[in-house]
Amino acid sequence: MARARKVTKRKPRRRSAPIELYYWPTPNGWKISIMLEECALPYAVRPIDISKGDQFSPEFLAVSPNNRIPAIVDPDGPGGRPVSVFESGAILQYLGRKTGKFYPHEERARIAVEEWLFWQMAGLGPMAGQANHFRRYAPEQLPYAVDRYTDEVNRLFGVMNKRLAARDFLAGRYSIADMACVGWVRLAERMGQDLAQFPNLKHWFETIRARPAVKRAFAIRIEAAGAVDIHDPKVRAVLFGQRAT
């Protein structure tokens, strides 16, 4: 006579709370929404309206002391305890380590990713941001500043174009380095650049833009962002008039 098999009920797996993404639709914000989508991590968008000064609230400063987006709070951080991370490059690295995706373990491959990640953080982002500012937001046109930053973005686009002549992605395989750069290239026209002059870069951009996760990341809509009047003196004071005090 066969013995009855004892059935043990499995405890349901605890579902982790979503990562909180403090976000505004900018190239730096897109970096993190892309990574979260690519890794299929659950997340909740917490809009930080930088035109109204949300970035200076005590609640946000507790997460991002530099009063800049993006930032995240991961309730399932190291040791199962919540952790907050600010600075887009640090967030990309953290999520790469957490998931084991798009940030390789092998040292030589990781070096290549970090080279291009920090290249973006130190060069492409700041220079493109300044070009955009002096071309679109400066109260008076300063030809020297416009030419200085527009030319530097052009040089940096040329560096990427040359790099991509013999490989599909900046570090060989698709990685957080590509995610860090793609949002800035998306706004090439604002920086006075014509992607047709950089065929390898253009092909790279179109390849990444076609990825389903990237499409979803770019599709995040913050209604208030479309209503920002950059000519409003109050908005300009918040965005451009800050000092240490």
Secondary structure, DSSP 8 states (H G I E B T S, - for coil): ------------------EEEEE-SSHHHHHHHHHHHHTT--EEEEE--TTTTGGGSHHHHTT-TT--S-EEEETT-GGGS-EEEESHHHHHHHHHHHHT-SS-SSHHHHHHHHHHHHHIIIIIHHHHHHHHIIIII-SS--HHHHHHHHHHHHHHHHHHHHHTTS-SBTTBS--HHHHHHHHHHHTGGGGT--GGG-HHHHHHHHHHHTSHHHHHHHT---GGGGG--TT-HHHHHHHH-----
